[in-house]
Amino acid sequence: MDLGQIMKMLKDPQALQRQAQEAQERMASVSAVGSAGGGMVKLTINGAMDLIGVEISPEVVDPNDVGMLQDLIVAAHNDAAAKVKDAMQAELSRSMGGLGGMMGTPGGNP
């Protein structure tokens, strides 16, 4: 995106705001599954980072090693969160025509 395109966007704040609102709505529909322990723990989160699903394989549930299960849950959440953040950055960059990339997101120079 060149400077002329940026100036044009800045001169039409309603269009810029509309684009941002549309991107926010699309991002809310994003979801990602994170996994840990070779897929024995899977968590699904949405674009608002709300936990919307949990799958835990019975073989990973060991009452004598609760710490391992806790670690797997944290790792699965972090995996899902990273995927959602990547998807949201890509969507923002796409919806803003590269303007988001100029602010340090994919698609431009930080």
N, C-alpha and C positions, 0 to 999 in steps of 0.2 A: 504494500500500500504506500503510495507516494504522499507527499505533503499536501498536494492539491486535494486528494481524496479525504484526507484527515480534516482539512479546513472545511470542506463541503459538509462532512458529517457534523462538525462542530457548529456550523451555521444553522443546522436543522435539529435542534435538541429534541423535538417531539419524535422525529424518526429514530434518533439514537436511543431515546427512552423506550420506544416501541420495540426496537430490536433487542434491547436488554431484557425487557419483559418477556418477549417470546423465547429468548435463550433461557431465562430463568424457568419458564414453564417446561421447556424441553428437558432441562437438567433435573427437574423434580421427578421426571419419569424414568430417569436413569436408575438402574440397579446393577449390582455386581455380586458375584459369589466369590468369597475368599475361602481358601482351604488350607489345612495344615495336617501334618501327620499322614502324608500320602493320601489325602482325601478323607481321612477318618473323621475329621471335624470340618464342617462347612457352615459358613454364615453368609446370609444374604442381607445386604444393606441397600438403602435407596439413596438418592441424591441429597437428601436432607440428613444423611448419616444415621437414619433410624434403622435399628435392627428389625428386619421383617421376617427372618427365617433362620432356623437352627437345625442342623442335622448332626447327630453324634452317633457313630457306630458303636454298638454294644461292646465290642472287644476293646475299646479304648477306655471304658469305664471300669476303673480298678479302685475300689474303696481304700486300698492300701497306698495308692499313688494319686491322690487328688491333685497334687501340684502339677503333675504332667498334663492332666486334662485342662487345668486352668491355663497353663502355658500354651497349649494347643488352641484354646479358645481365643486368647489374646493374639496369637500369631495369625489365626484365620481372620479375625477382625481387621488387623493391620493390612493383610493382603487385600481384603475387600475394599477397605478405605482407600488404599493406593489406587486400585482399579477405578473406583468412582471418581477420585480426584483427577486421574488422567483423562477419563471420559468427559468430565466437566470442563477441563482446560481445553480439550480439543473442540468441544461444542462452543465454548466461548470464543475461541479463536476463529472458528468457522462462521459464527453468527455475526461477529464484529468485523468481518472482512479483513482479518489480519491485525486490526487495531489492538486486540488483546495481546498479540504476539509482540508488539512493540513495547509492551509493559512487562515483559519477562515471561510470558507464556509461550507455548509452542507456536511457531509460525512467524516469528520476527526476531528482532534484535533486542536484547534486554537493555 
